[in-house]
Amino acid sequence: SKLAAKINGVDNAGYDAKDLPLKAKMAFVGDDTWVDLFPTQFDDSHPYPSFNTRDLDSVDDGCMMHLPRLLQSFGSKSAGLSIEGENGVSADGNRGNSSYFELLVTHFLGVDHVGHTYGSHNDHMDVKLSQMDDALQTIFAKIDSAFETCQVAFVLGDHGMTEDGNHGGGSNEETNAALFAHYSPGCGDLGPSLSITGSEIGTDSEEAFHSINQIDLVPTISLLLGLPIPFANLGGVVSALLPPLYNKHNSDIHLVEAPFIATALALNAAQVWNYLATYSSTANKLPDDSMVELKAILDEATAHLQSALIQEGGYDSITYREACGHYKYFLSRATALGKQVWTRFDTGGMYLGIFILFLALILQTSSILMIG
């Protein structure tokens, strides 16, 4: 799992946050799987058992109980409250440690459990969705009150749901999920972030900008938190989720969106290439033709960025936008390579295993009958 990568000796955003000099505070409430993955990372943690699909309320009620207090300590030094667990002691062992949270994770589970137990259309689902409305109202009210700082709430599902309420297969209903991002007034107008579309270099780049994979949240959230992108990340920065960047010189304010996005994508592309090249040279060699293709796209993107940096004519130029398009296309092709290499199934071996299983069952049954 990408989330649990540090446990196996690889970095991730959660561990990077704890390694910062200021020791960023993180809080969690909800599905206890998070604590299984990150046993020591959260400073204020309230896990609830998650595997009883007939329990519709324990996890969600726990989230609703702790959420108001956690939100009061989120994103504002002046609003910091005592970070205490249910036993009155903070996760780091310090009582009454006044601080604030840089990151708050809340994982509700009731909608998922209703789907498994009763299906997707019933009175239980209506009650759960109403509870989610109340939770979102509480969260958005906190975000909307941040006029001086940029705060964001990401609302997403880790999977979809079929009409009968289940998941786990490969249908679009199951593999697609919604993503909603809500920004505070302190983030400014996000319109410019949406103007980088990759259209300058063609439809392949445009498609890369329009699609979002769950792994794309890894580099995006890392940059939003001011953290290095994890070494083994294969996702691409979602430029539309980055707030705009302005440069103030004397009384003039200039939007620097294109250079900002180009730089973010360049950092991301360099990280992904470093990982793929390292993996190919030290673990399992990746296909030569794919690596040559990726290197050519990366070189093209870098050439455009270098050209844009020496050009005159302000902070926005077609060359910067072309660099964005090439970098995003590189990242989409890198993700495609990862899927090609690491999600292959040995169909022949699977059929052989099934055949051997049935053969063993037949022999065992015959043996029992002969003895009888």
N, C-alpha and C positions, 0 to 999 in steps of 0.2 A: 504494500500500500504506500502511495506517495505520502500520506499523512504520517505514517509510522516510520518513515525512512530513517530517521535519526537513531531509532532503536537498533537498526542494522548497520550503524556506522556512517550514515549519509545525512547531510544537513537538511533542515526544512525551515520554513518561515517561523514556526512556533519556537523552535530552539534558537534560531538566530535572534529573535526578539529578547530572549532571556540572556543572551550573551552581550547585549548592548551595555555600554557603561552605565546607563541610567536604569538598567534592569526593568524593562517595560512590564507593567502589571497586566495580567490576563485573568479573566473570570469565565466560568462556565456553569451552566445549569441544563439538565436534560438527560438524554440517552447516555447510559453509562459506558457505551462503547468508546466515547471520547477519552474517558479516564483510563480505559484499558490501553489505548494507544499512547496517551500522554499522562503517565502516572504522576509526574512531578512538575508539570509545566504550569498548571493553573494555580494562581495565588488564592483564589476563592472558588471552590469547586463544590457542586451539589449534584452528584450523579444519582439517577434513579434506574432501577431494573427495567430492561427493555424487551425481553424475549417472550413475555406472556402476551400474545396478541389479543387475548380476551380482556386484558386490562386496558381500558380505553382512557383512563383518567389520571393514573398516578404520576406519570411523567409530566403531562401537561399541567396538572394542578401544581406540581412542584415548581415548574417554570413560572407559572403565574404568581406563585407566592414569593419567589425570590427576585423576579424581574424588576419590580419598582425600586427595590433597594440597590440592586446592581446598576441600574440606569442612573441613579443619583450620583454614583461614583464613576461614571463613564465619561471620558473625554474632557474633563475639566479639573485642573489642579485646585481651583478655589472651591469646587463642590465635593472634594474628596471626603469620604466617610470612613469609618473604621471598617477594615476588611476582616470580617470575622466569620468563621464557620459556625455550624450549628452548635458546636460545643464552646463557642466563645473564643476560639483560638484561630488565628489566620493560618493558611496553609504552610507558611514558612516558619511557624512557631512563635511569631511575635504577636503579642496582644495589643489591640488598639493601634495598629500600624496605619496611620492616616496616609492615604495615597489615592490615586485615581487609575482607572483602567484604560489602556490603549486599545484593548481588544476584548470584546464580550461575545461569547458563543452561546446561543440558546437553541437547543435542538428539541422541538416538539415532536411527538410521535403518535398522537391520537388519530390523526387522519389516516395514517398508514395502518394502524391496528383496526380501525373501523372497516377499511377496505378489505383486509384479510378476513375479518370475521363476518361482516354483514354485506359486503359489496359497496359499490360507489354511490348508490342512490337510495338513501333511506333516512329516517329521522335522526339516527345516530350521527350520520355525516353532517346533517344540517346543524346539529348542536355543536359539533367540533368546528365547523367552519365559522360559526358565530363566535366561538371562543377565540379562534385565530384572528378574527376581525378586532376583537377587544385587545389582543396582544399587540397587533400591528398599530392600533391607535395609540397605545401607550408608548411604543417604541418611536413612532414618527413624531409624537409630541415632543419627545426629548431631542430628537434630531433637529426639528424645526426651531428649537429655542437657541441653537448655536449660531449666533450672528457673527461672531468674531473668529471662530475656528471652523475648519472644514471637517465635518463628520459625515459618515455614510453608513447606511444600513443595507446590507445585501439580504434579500429574501429569496430563497431558492429551495428546490427539492433535490434530493440526491438521486431520484429516479421518478418515472411516471407511474401510471396505473391503468390497467385495462378496465373495460366496462364492468367486469365482475369483481374488480377491486384488487387484483393480484399484480405481481411484477416478477421480474427475474428472467424473462425471455428477451428476444431481440426485436420485437415489434417497435414501431415508432411511438406508440402509446407508452411503452415501458422505458424506452431509452431517451425520450425527450422530456425535459422538465422546464418549468418557467424560471426566469431570473428577473427580479425587479430590484433596481437600485434607487434608493431615496437619499438625496444629498441635503445637507444643511445649507441655509442661506450664506454661511461663511465660505462656501465653495465657489460662489459666483455663478455666472451664466455658463451652463454646460454646452450650449449650442455649438461653440467652436470645436469641441471634441468630436462632434458628430460630422464635421465637415471633411474629415480625413477619411476617404472612402476607397482609395486605391484605384480610382477610375482612370488615373493618368497613364497606367501601364496595361490596362486590359481587364477582361472579365474574370480571369483566374484570381487576380489580386482582389477585385471587388468581392468575389465569393469568399475569399479568406477573411475579409473584414466583416462580412455579414454573418458568418457562422461562429458560434462560441461553443467550445468544448469545456467540460468541467475542469480539466487540467489547466485551462487558460486562466482560471482564477488564481492559480499559484503565483505566477509572476506578477499579475495585476495587483493582488493584495500585498505582495512583498514590496512593490514600489510605492504603493499608497502608504505603507507603514515606514517607508524609508529604510528597508532592509535589502540586503543582497539577495538576488534570485537564487534559490537552492540549486546546487550543482547538478543534480540528476533531473531537473525539470525538463519536460518536453512541451510544455504549453507555451502559447504566444500571448503577449500582452494585449488586452482588449482596450484599444485606445479610447473607445467611446465611454469607458468607465473611469478615465483619468480626468480630474477636474482641470480647467484651463490654467495656463501659466502666463503671468503678465510680467513685463519688465518696466519698472518705473525709473525714469531718468529725468531729474529735475521735476518739472510739472507734467511731463509727457508720460503716458502709459501706453505701452505697446503690447499687443497680444503676440506671444511667441509659441503659438500652438504647434505649428508645423515642425520647427526645430526641436521642441520638447518631445513630441511624439516620435520623431525620427531618432532622437537620442535614446529614448526608452526602448524602442524596437531594436536599435543597434546593440544595446547592452544585452537584451534578451537573446538576440541572434548569436552574439559572441558566446554567451553562456551555453546555448544549445549546441553550437558547433563544437565547443570545447568538450562537452560531455560525449557527443557522438564520436568525435575523433579519439578521445581517451578510451571509450568503451571498445571501439574498433581495434585499437592497437594493443589493448591489454586484456580483453575478455574474449569476445567473439567477433571476428572480422565482419563488418557490414559490407553489403554489395558494393563493389567498386563503381559501377555505373551510377548508382544512387548517390554515393559520396561525391563523385565528380560533378554530377548535376547540382547538388546542394552547394558545393564550393563555388561553382560558376555564378549561381544566383546571389550568393553572399558577396562575392567580389563585385558584382554589378551594383548591388545596393551600396556597398562601401564606397565605390567610385562616385556614385551620385551624391552621397553625403559629403565626401571630401570636396567635391565640386561646389556644393551648396555653401560650404563653410567659407570658401574664398571668394564667393560672389558678392557683389554689392547689390543693394536693392531691398533692404529691410529684412524683417524676420519671417516673412512668408514668401515663398517662391515655388515655382513649379518643380524645381530640382529637389527641394526638400520633400515635396509631396511624392515625387517619383521614388525617392529613397525609401519613404514609408511604404509605398506599394511593393517594392522589391523585398524589403525586409519581411513584411507580412507574408508575402508569397513564400519566401524561404522557410518561415516558421510553419506554414501550413504543409509544405512538402516534407519538412522534418517530422511533423506529427504523423503524416501518412506513412513515412518510412518506419517509424516506431510501431505503428499498428501492423504493418506488413511483417515486420520481423518478430514482434513479441506477442502477437495474437494469432499465430498459426496453429492449426489443429491437425494432428496426424490421423486423418480419417481412416487410412488403411490399418494403422495400429489399433484404432478404436474398434473397428470391425473384427480384427483378429482377436482382440481381448474378449469381445462378446461371444465369438465362436468358441474360444477355449472355455469360457465360463459355462456355456450350455453343454459343451462336450463333457466337462467335468461333472455337471449335474446329471447328465444321462448315464454316465459310467457309475456314479454313486448310486443312482436309483436302481440300475441293473444289479449292482452288487448287493444292495439291500434285498431285492426281490429273490435273488439266487440263494441268499442265506436263509431267507424266510421259507 
